[in-house]
Amino acid sequence: MQNLYPYAQIIHLFCAIIFVGYLFFDVIILRAASKKMPPELAQKAKQAIGSVAVKIMPICVLLLVLTGGMMMSNWVGSKAGGYFETNLQIAFMIKFCLAMVIVAAV
């Protein structure tokens, strides 16, 4: 597992950048831009971006969860001494619960 950790970390980082970047673009940029363009064009842009996002986001979220679980297994669990023993483990478990809420929503 230690040999795969750096690869999981890189994949996790790229997927997180894609996920957060899409959310930022959709909520901030596209919403502001659609106010300044004709409604038909704004709708076409949202549909075009949404059609690509529907293909990419489930894979991205799945990879985020899988690689996050792989990395978390090194720091939380029986090998690491428990689930809520240190502040880092508590933070990981809170982050994990929040991530599961996002996965359930997708």
N, CA, C and O of each residue as an XYZ file, in Angstrom:
424
protein
N       0.818     -1.193      0.000
C       0.000      0.000      0.000
C       0.862      1.257      0.000
O       0.497      2.267     -0.601
N       1.996      1.191      0.671
C       2.876      2.356      0.721
C       3.390      2.726     -0.666
O       3.651      3.899     -0.931
N       3.540      1.755     -1.546
C       4.017      2.045     -2.901
C       2.977      2.806     -3.719
O       3.332      3.587     -4.601
N       1.708      2.584     -3.432
C       0.631      3.243     -4.175
C       0.255      4.604     -3.603
O      -0.442      5.378     -4.259
N       0.706      4.904     -2.390
C       0.291      6.136     -1.708
C       0.586      7.397     -2.520
O      -0.301      8.241     -2.643
N       1.799      7.570     -3.086
C       2.047      8.801     -3.863
C       1.146      8.921     -5.093
O       0.729     10.023     -5.450
N       0.848      7.805     -5.734
C      -0.026      7.843     -6.910
C      -1.459      8.188     -6.502
O      -2.134      8.964     -7.179
N      -1.913      7.613     -5.404
C      -3.248      7.941     -4.898
C      -3.327      9.413     -4.523
O      -4.347     10.065     -4.746
N      -2.257      9.928     -3.958
C      -2.225     11.335     -3.561
C      -2.320     12.256     -4.781
O      -3.046     13.249     -4.757
N      -1.592     11.927     -5.837
C      -1.614     12.745     -7.056
C      -2.996     12.690     -7.713
O      -3.542     13.722     -8.103
N      -3.554     11.496     -7.833
C      -4.887     11.353     -8.430
C      -5.917     12.103     -7.594
O      -6.792     12.776     -8.140
N      -5.816     11.990     -6.276
C      -6.738     12.676     -5.371
C      -6.634     14.188     -5.541
O      -7.649     14.883     -5.580
N      -5.427     14.686     -5.639
C      -5.221     16.125     -5.795
C      -5.797     16.623     -7.116
O      -6.484     17.644     -7.139
N      -5.531     15.923     -8.216
C      -6.069     16.332     -9.514
C      -7.598     16.293     -9.525
O      -8.239     17.208    -10.042
N      -8.177     15.244     -8.960
C      -9.640     15.150     -8.924
C     -10.243     16.245     -8.049
O     -11.297     16.788     -8.376
N      -9.585     16.571     -6.943
C     -10.080     17.653     -6.084
C     -10.016     18.987     -6.813
O     -10.929     19.804     -6.691
N      -8.952     19.214     -7.564
C      -8.834     20.454     -8.339
C      -9.936     20.530     -9.389
O     -10.546     21.584     -9.572
N     -10.193     19.432    -10.074
C     -11.256     19.402    -11.083
C     -12.614     19.656    -10.433
O     -13.407     20.448    -10.944
N     -12.886     18.994     -9.318
C     -14.177     19.120     -8.637
C     -14.407     20.541     -8.136
O     -15.447     21.138     -8.413
N     -13.449     21.077     -7.406
C     -13.595     22.431     -6.857
C     -13.578     23.469     -7.978
O     -14.306     24.460     -7.914
N     -12.758     23.251     -8.997
C     -12.718     24.174    -10.129
C     -14.037     24.226    -10.869
O     -14.489     25.302    -11.260
N     -14.660     23.074    -11.066
C     -15.964     23.060    -11.729
C     -17.009     23.782    -10.885
O     -17.791     24.579    -11.404
N     -17.019     23.504     -9.589
C     -17.992     24.176     -8.722
C     -17.789     25.686     -8.731
O     -18.757     26.443     -8.798
N     -16.537     26.125     -8.664
C     -16.244     27.558     -8.699
C     -16.705     28.157    -10.020
O     -17.341     29.211    -10.040
N     -16.385     27.487    -11.120
C     -16.776     27.991    -12.432
C     -18.292     28.057    -12.565
O     -18.835     29.045    -13.059
N     -18.969     27.007    -12.126
C     -20.422     26.951    -12.273
C     -21.122     27.983    -11.397
O     -22.054     28.650    -11.848
N     -20.684     28.117    -10.163
C     -21.384     28.993     -9.222
C     -21.006     30.457     -9.407
O     -21.878     31.324     -9.352
N     -19.743     30.747     -9.622
C     -19.286     32.139     -9.667
C     -19.225     32.667    -11.103
O     -19.913     33.632    -11.437
N     -18.424     32.054    -11.934
C     -18.120     32.594    -13.259
C     -19.315     32.478    -14.202
O     -19.737     33.468    -14.800
N     -19.858     31.272    -14.334
C     -20.941     31.061    -15.296
C     -22.196     31.840    -14.903
O     -22.900     32.364    -15.766
N     -22.470     31.913    -13.619
C     -23.647     32.665    -13.180
C     -23.492     34.150    -13.495
O     -24.441     34.789    -13.950
N     -22.295     34.706    -13.256
C     -22.064     36.124    -13.554
C     -22.057     36.372    -15.061
O     -22.572     37.388    -15.529
N     -21.478     35.449    -15.813
C     -21.416     35.619    -17.266
C     -22.794     35.487    -17.905
O     -23.091     36.171    -18.884
N     -23.633     34.616    -17.359
C     -24.956     34.420    -17.966
C     -25.858     35.639    -17.783
O     -26.824     35.810    -18.525
N     -25.552     36.479    -16.810
C     -26.323     37.715    -16.638
C     -26.008     38.729    -17.728
O     -26.823     39.605    -18.017
N     -24.822     38.614    -18.340
C     -24.390     39.590    -19.341
C     -24.572     39.106    -20.771
O     -24.236     39.827    -21.711
N     -25.095     37.901    -20.954
C     -25.312     37.396    -22.309
C     -26.797     37.123    -22.519
O     -27.563     37.031    -21.559
N     -27.193     36.997    -23.771
C     -28.604     36.701    -24.055
C     -29.030     35.380    -23.401
O     -28.222     34.459    -23.284
N     -30.285     35.287    -22.979
C     -30.747     34.076    -22.281
C     -30.581     32.789    -23.087
O     -30.266     31.741    -22.524
N     -30.792     32.866    -24.403
C     -30.643     31.649    -25.226
C     -29.200     31.165    -25.225
O     -28.932     29.970    -25.102
N     -28.276     32.109    -25.363
C     -26.854     31.758    -25.374
C     -26.408     31.241    -24.011
O     -25.622     30.297    -23.931
N     -26.903     31.848    -22.950
C     -26.561     31.396    -21.598
C     -27.065     29.978    -21.365
O     -26.371     29.161    -20.759
N     -28.259     29.686    -21.840
C     -28.818     28.344    -21.682
C     -28.018     27.318    -22.473
O     -27.765     26.217    -21.984
N     -27.616     27.672    -23.698
C     -26.805     26.759    -24.509
C     -25.451     26.505    -23.858
O     -24.958     25.378    -23.872
N     -24.850     27.543    -23.288
C     -23.558     27.386    -22.615
C     -23.691     26.477    -21.399
O     -22.848     25.609    -21.174
N     -24.745     26.674    -20.619
C     -24.963     25.826    -19.442
C     -25.193     24.377    -19.846
O     -24.696     23.462    -19.189
N     -25.946     24.161    -20.924
C     -26.196     22.798    -21.384
C     -24.921     22.142    -21.892
O     -24.679     20.965    -21.625
N     -24.103     22.897    -22.626
C     -22.860     22.341    -23.157
C     -21.904     21.971    -22.028
O     -21.314     20.891    -22.035
N     -21.755     22.859    -21.073
C     -20.861     22.585    -19.945
C     -21.434     21.470    -19.080
O     -20.693     20.611    -18.603
N     -22.738     21.478    -18.877
C     -23.379     20.443    -18.072
C     -23.273     19.063    -18.685
O     -23.125     18.075    -17.965
N     -23.347     18.979    -20.007
C     -23.251     17.666    -20.655
C     -21.867     17.057    -20.478
O     -21.734     15.839    -20.353
N     -20.850     17.889    -20.467
C     -19.492     17.390    -20.228
C     -19.316     17.050    -18.751
O     -18.702     16.039    -18.412
N     -19.852     17.890    -17.879
C     -19.710     17.674    -16.438
C     -20.394     16.383    -15.993
O     -19.901     15.698    -15.096
N     -21.514     16.052    -16.608
C     -22.228     14.829    -16.250
C     -21.384     13.595    -16.560
O     -21.512     12.573    -15.885
N     -20.534     13.680    -17.561
C     -19.665     12.557    -17.910
C     -18.441     12.489    -17.007
O     -17.977     11.398    -16.677
N     -17.916     13.635    -16.605
C     -16.654     13.679    -15.867
C     -16.847     13.593    -14.352
O     -16.092     12.894    -13.678
N     -17.836     14.285    -13.814
C     -17.972     14.420    -12.359
C     -18.188     13.101    -11.617
O     -17.571     12.918    -10.568
N     -19.018     12.173    -12.089
C     -19.147     10.918    -11.336
C     -17.828     10.155    -11.225
O     -17.524      9.588    -10.176
N     -17.054     10.139    -12.293
C     -15.749      9.478    -12.256
C     -14.819     10.210    -11.303
O     -14.088      9.587    -10.532
N     -14.852     11.518    -11.361
C     -14.007     12.338    -10.503
C     -14.351     12.120     -9.028
O     -13.455     11.959     -8.200
N     -15.634     12.113     -8.701
C     -16.055     11.910     -7.312
C     -15.716     10.496     -6.853
O     -15.287     10.304     -5.715
N     -15.902      9.513     -7.716
C     -15.552      8.137     -7.368
C     -14.060      8.013     -7.081
O     -13.664      7.394     -6.093
N     -13.233      8.599     -7.942
C     -11.789      8.563     -7.706
C     -11.408      9.323     -6.439
O     -10.503      8.902     -5.717
N     -12.080     10.424     -6.162
C     -11.827     11.161     -4.917
C     -12.105     10.287     -3.702
O     -11.308     10.253     -2.764
N     -13.221      9.587     -3.715
C     -13.586      8.744     -2.577
C     -12.623      7.567     -2.439
O     -12.169      7.262     -1.336
N     -12.315      6.914     -3.540
C     -11.429      5.747     -3.479
C     -10.017      6.115     -3.040
O      -9.451      5.474     -2.154
N      -9.450      7.142     -3.655
C      -8.092      7.529     -3.274
C      -8.067      8.129     -1.873
O      -7.099      7.942     -1.136
N      -9.122      8.848     -1.503
C      -9.198      9.370     -0.140
C      -9.258      8.250      0.885
O      -8.622      8.328      1.936
N     -10.016      7.215      0.581
C     -10.068      6.055      1.473
C      -8.739      5.341      1.572
O      -8.342      4.897      2.649
N      -8.049      5.227      0.445
C      -6.722      4.601      0.464
C      -5.760      5.394      1.339
O      -5.026      4.826      2.146
N      -5.773      6.702      1.171
C      -4.855      7.532      1.954
C      -5.267      7.566      3.422
O      -4.409      7.575      4.305
N      -6.559      7.585      3.687
C      -7.030      7.637      5.065
C      -6.684      6.360      5.819
O      -6.477      6.396      7.032
N      -6.620      5.243      5.124
C      -6.312      3.983      5.797
C      -4.908      3.978      6.394
O      -4.626      3.188      7.295
N      -4.027      4.845      5.909
C      -2.691      4.945      6.503
C      -2.697      5.713      7.813
O      -1.836      5.493      8.665
N      -3.655      6.609      7.984
C      -3.622      7.517      9.135
C      -4.713      7.243     10.154
O      -4.609      7.684     11.299
N      -5.748      6.529      9.767
C      -6.873      6.260     10.658
C      -7.161      4.767     10.611
O      -7.152      4.170      9.534
N      -7.413      4.168     11.745
C      -7.757      2.758     11.796
C      -6.913      2.017     12.808
O      -6.199      2.625     13.605
N      -7.001      0.703     12.770
C      -6.317     -0.106     13.776
C      -4.795     -0.020     13.665
O      -4.105     -0.032     14.684
N      -4.264      0.068     12.445
C      -2.808      0.189     12.281
C      -2.286      1.513     12.825
O      -1.176      1.581     13.353
N      -3.089      2.560     12.692
C      -2.666      3.894     13.112
C      -2.985      4.156     14.582
O      -2.653      5.224     15.098
N      -3.614      3.217     15.258
C      -3.869      3.390     16.678
C      -5.291      3.771     17.034
O      -5.569      4.032     18.205
N      -6.190      3.814     16.090
C      -7.580      4.118     16.409
C      -8.207      5.070     15.419
O      -7.628      5.404     14.385
N      -9.406      5.495     15.763
C     -10.152      6.376     14.881
C     -10.258      7.800     15.412
O     -10.321      8.749     14.631
N     -10.277      7.955     16.710
C     -10.450      9.281     17.307
C      -9.399      9.550     18.381
O      -9.689     10.228     19.366
N      -8.197      9.037     18.209
C      -7.160      9.176     19.230
C      -6.453     10.527     19.164
O      -6.121     11.098     20.203
N      -6.221     11.038     17.976
C      -5.494     12.299     17.828
C      -6.390     13.331     17.148
O      -7.435     12.996     16.590
N      -5.966     14.573     17.205
C      -6.729     15.638     16.548
C      -6.776     15.434     15.038
O      -7.787     15.735     14.404
N      -5.689     14.926     14.459
C      -5.665     14.666     13.020
C      -6.680     13.593     12.642
O      -7.362     13.710     11.624
N      -6.779     12.557     13.455
C      -7.758     11.509     13.178
C      -9.186     12.029     13.308
O     -10.061     11.649     12.529
N      -9.421     12.886     14.277
C     -10.752     13.481     14.427
C     -11.078     14.336     13.202
O     -12.189     14.275     12.676
N     -10.104     15.134     12.750
C     -10.314     15.968     11.556
C     -10.571     15.104     10.328
O     -11.436     15.426      9.512
N      -9.832     14.014     10.190
C     -10.050     13.102      9.063
C     -11.456     12.510      9.095
O     -12.110     12.413      8.056
N     -11.921     12.120     10.264
C     -13.245     11.509     10.352
C     -14.348     12.529     10.055
O     -15.353     12.187      9.432
N     -14.166     13.774     10.494
C     -15.134     14.823     10.158
C     -15.133     15.056      8.649
O     -16.192     15.164      8.031
N     -13.940     15.134      8.062
C     -13.820     15.330      6.617
C     -14.449     14.158      5.863
O     -15.114     14.354      4.847
N     -14.238     12.952      6.359
C     -14.811     11.764      5.736
C     -16.337     11.816      5.769
O     -16.990     11.508      4.772
N     -16.902     12.199      6.898
C     -18.367     12.295      7.011
C     -18.920     13.346      6.057
O     -19.948     13.125      5.416
N     -18.250     14.480      5.959
C     -18.690     15.520      5.025
C     -18.568     15.047      3.575
O     -19.428     15.350      2.747
N     -17.507     14.309      3.270
C     -17.337     13.775      1.916
C     -18.444     12.781      1.581
O     -18.917     12.746      0.445
N     -18.859     11.982      2.546
C     -19.934     11.024      2.299
C     -21.265     11.734      2.056
O     -22.105     11.232      1.309
N     -21.465     12.889      2.676
C     -22.670     13.680      2.406
C     -22.661     14.140      0.949
O     -23.690     14.091      0.275
N     -21.492     14.589      0.460
C     -21.377     15.022     -0.931
C     -21.608     13.849     -1.879
O     -22.301     13.988     -2.887
N     -21.028     12.696     -1.556
C     -21.201     11.514     -2.408
C     -22.671     11.103     -2.444
O     -23.183     10.725     -3.498
N     -23.342     11.173     -1.314
C     -24.760     10.810     -1.269
C     -25.604     11.771     -2.105
O     -26.625     11.380     -2.670
N     -25.171     13.029     -2.181
C     -25.916     14.017     -2.963
C     -25.698     13.840     -4.460
O     -26.569     14.184     -5.259
N     -24.551     13.311     -4.842
C     -24.249     13.129     -6.264
C     -24.937     11.881     -6.727
O     -24.832     11.515     -7.898
